[in-house]
Amino acid sequence: MSSQLVMNNYNEKSKNTCTWVSITLVLTIAYFTIPYKTNAFFRFFLKIALLGILGATIYYQFQSLHELLNINELFTNEQNTQIRNQYLIGALFSVILASFFLFITKEMFF
């Protein structure tokens, strides 16, 4: 598969990831700023929605990273240095998102 086509697919999927991250951050801020005496059902629904959207964000991030793995000689060809760096930064971002998921789960349920 050509590098340009793969990069276009990666860029489109990265836009979705960015949108999901923004929604997740808004919901996280909303969850932690709403009064504690709010309806328990509403707070529980917000927890589940937040974790679900964050999980979907992690899934979309992994899907966009998978697009970059379709490039031949990604890690061995010197011409792919920029794409390789983009892959490594995306992988680091995935680890950060997964850590955030675990942190939010701990803060909400324990």
Rosetta blueprint (number, residue, H / E / L):
1 M L
2 S L
3 S H
4 Q H
5 L H
6 V H
7 M H
8 N H
9 N H
10 Y H
11 N H
12 E H
13 K H
14 S H
15 K H
16 N H
17 T H
18 C H
19 T H
20 W H
21 V H
22 S H
23 I H
24 T H
25 L H
26 V H
27 L H
28 T H
29 I H
30 A H
31 Y H
32 F H
33 T H
34 I L
35 P L
36 Y L
37 K L
38 T L
39 N L
40 A H
41 F H
42 F H
43 R H
44 F H
45 F H
46 L H
47 K H
48 I H
49 A H
50 L H
51 L H
52 G H
53 I H
54 L H
55 G H
56 A H
57 T H
58 I H
59 Y H
60 Y H
61 Q H
62 F H
63 Q H
64 S H
65 L H
66 H H
67 E H
68 L H
69 L L
70 N L
71 I L
72 N L
73 E L
74 L L
75 F L
76 T L
77 N L
78 E H
79 Q H
80 N H
81 T H
82 Q H
83 I H
84 R H
85 N H
86 Q H
87 Y H
88 L H
89 I H
90 G H
91 A H
92 L H
93 F H
94 S H
95 V H
96 I H
97 L H
98 A H
99 S H
100 F H
101 F H
102 L H
103 F H
104 I H
105 T H
106 K H
107 E H
108 M H
109 F H
110 F L
